[in-house]
Amino acid sequence: MIKLKLILLIEVISVAEEGDFMAAIHQVLTRIENRISGHELLHKINSGHEEEINRLIEQYGVETVDLGIKIIDAYRCLDKLVIRLQHKS
């Protein structure tokens, strides 16, 4: 797992070093989105409605679901910032 993360980081750094910072940022966002989609709980939180979230809280606990929601919110905020940055470029 650490080796895979290191390889991904090296890929992103090499794209950024080529001067294409937007491509590097997009690559990171894509990888985060893929990780969210591939993670059962995060995927359910991301696509869930209030009833589904309540079931997840019963199944996983408030703290775990709250952390998942914060991860999803952070990704969405970062994505919005990147979109704004792209429009300014």
N, C-alpha and C positions, 0 to 999 in steps of 0.2 A: 504494500500500500504506500509506504513512504517512497519507494522507488518510482512508482507511478506518479505521485504528486511532484516529485523532483523533475521528472521528465516533462510534465505539463508546465511547470514553472519555467523550465529552460526554453520550451517552445514559445511561451508568451514573451519572455525576455528577448529572445532572438527576433521576434516580430517587432517589438518595441524598439530594439536597437537599429532596425532598418528604417526607423523614422515614421513608421505607420502606427502611431499610438492609438488611433481609433480602431484599427484592426485588432490590436492587442487587447483593448478594452472589450471589444465585441467578442473576441475569443474567450475571454474570462467569463463574461456574462453567459455565453452559450454553455460553457462547462458547468457553471453554477445551475443554470436551468436544467441541464441534463441530470445533474446530481439530485435536484429536487424531484424531477420526474421519476428517477430511479429509486428514490427512497419512499417506501410504502407510506409512512406516516406523513411526511412532508407533502407527498403527492395528494393524499386525502385531504390534508388541511388546505392546500392550494385550490383544490377543486370542490371543496365541501361547502355546504350551506350550514346554517345555524344548527339545524337538527343533527347533521353529521358531526359537526364540531362537538356538540354535547355528548354524542356517543363516544367520540374519541377521548373526551375528558374522562368519561366513565371507564374506558378501557385502559388508557395510558396514564391518567392523572393530570391534574391542572398544570403543574410545573412543566411537564414534558410538552404538553400541547401549547402552553404559553411560549415556551422557547421556540417551538416550531413556527408559531405565528410570527414571532419576532424575526426569525430567519427569512420567512416569506416576505414580510414587510420590508426588511432591509434590501432584499433583492429587488423588489418593486421600486423602491426609492432610488436605488442605484440605476436601474433601467431608465427611469424617468429623467434622471440627471444626464445620462448619456444621450438620450434623445434630444434634450435641450442643447447639449454641447454640439451635437451633429448639426442642428439647425443654425447654430451660430458660426459654424466653420464654413 
